[in-house]
Amino acid sequence: MHPILDALPMLSLMEQTPIHPLPRLSQLLDGPELWIKRDDRSRLALGGNKTRKLQFLLAEAQAQGADTVVTLGAVQSNHCAQTAAACAMLGLDCHLLLRGQPDAPIEGNFLLDHWFGAAMQISADPKAQLPSLLDDLHAAGRRPYVIPYGGSNAVGLRGFLAAGLELQSQFDALDLSLDAVVVASSSGGTQAGLVLAQAAGVPWEVVGISADETAQDLTRIVRGLANAGVDALDLPLGTPPEPVCLDDYVGPGYGHADERTRRAIALLARHEGILLDPVYTGKAFAGLLDLVEQGRWRQGQRVLFWHTGGVAALFAYGSALLLEPA
Ligand SMILES: *Cc1c(COP(=O)(O)O)cnc(C)c1O
């Protein structure tokens, strides 16, 4: 890990993730040179960005002597599935408060939650269930540690400060420069961590593509997290730059994939053999394609798509996502 992070408590739950160019797609689009970072290949479960946050969050849980982890999310939450997997790996009990219909089909991430042995409650309002779950756990003599939606707080985002420095070290090792990173953004911790990496000196632009929030709300969320992240760290960081958040690719709302998203998923699959998800990375990739088409970057520049995972959700949508639905 980078020396500025040596002093921070962190559990090792994954290895460095690969980067590689996307030659067929770069040639097709005839714009900047496109690269990808494969956090969809992080060690646990079917991969994803939440493992990076959990490395710091679960270190704090262990330092506090917690034996039980509680977190919340949508029924198809990638964050919940990765938390359940990490708890399985560490021998911690995991309780998930999921938002959904009581008869939600057991598929995609919700199926994975079952495999990892998590205790689950489904309701319309998971946050409202939290106090009584915590009362029950305390009454049973358990020591719960609560992780917020998406693992996005001042501790979790350290995973993406570290990740940003990891990415820069990979390009340094290749002796190549990088101009921009495009990443899906929702609860904000991923982008806020990358903004802290910018404050620590990485030279590339970060463009966050919203999966649900308005650009204005997401900018406020990311800025708030980045400032909280700086305050919680005793590190020689500069002032975090203003986050760049775009909401042009949200489509009909959280979890709804429009035509542009489905086309983006098909394009990467058919040119590079790589799968995206309909909730986050499909929208972010649609954003990257549109920005390339608009000429935001020149030929000769290098732009990296940060693949944040989520592929399990493809199987919860089934053939409805195909360009010509079966
Ligand atoms: C959670 C998630 C994101 C967004 O990360 P945030 O830190 O919540 O902004 C992006 N992609 C995938 C696949 C995710 O699961």
PDBQT file of the ligand as one rigid body, heavy atoms in Angstrom, charges set to zero:
ROOT
HETATM    1  C1  LIG A 401     -22.248   0.712  -5.009  1.00  0.00    +0.000 C 
HETATM    2  C2  LIG A 401     -21.871   0.652  -6.418  1.00  0.00    +0.000 A 
HETATM    3  C3  LIG A 401     -21.435   1.790  -7.112  1.00  0.00    +0.000 A 
HETATM    4  C4  LIG A 401     -21.441   3.159  -6.531  1.00  0.00    +0.000 C 
HETATM    5  O1  LIG A 401     -20.551   3.322  -5.465  1.00  0.00    +0.000 OA
HETATM    6  P1  LIG A 401     -20.893   4.410  -4.355  1.00  0.00    +0.000 P 
HETATM    7  O2  LIG A 401     -19.703   4.393  -3.481  1.00  0.00    +0.000 OA
HETATM    8  O3  LIG A 401     -22.151   3.914  -3.679  1.00  0.00    +0.000 OA
HETATM    9  O4  LIG A 401     -21.127   5.706  -5.026  1.00  0.00    +0.000 OA
HETATM   10  C5  LIG A 401     -21.039   1.658  -8.426  1.00  0.00    +0.000 A 
HETATM   11  N1  LIG A 401     -21.068   0.470  -9.030  1.00  0.00    +0.000 NA
HETATM   12  C6  LIG A 401     -21.494  -0.655  -8.408  1.00  0.00    +0.000 A 
HETATM   13  C7  LIG A 401     -21.521  -1.912  -9.176  1.00  0.00    +0.000 C 
HETATM   14  C8  LIG A 401     -21.898  -0.587  -7.080  1.00  0.00    +0.000 A 
HETATM   15  O5  LIG A 401     -22.322  -1.703  -6.471  1.00  0.00    +0.000 OA
ENDROOT
TORSDOF 0
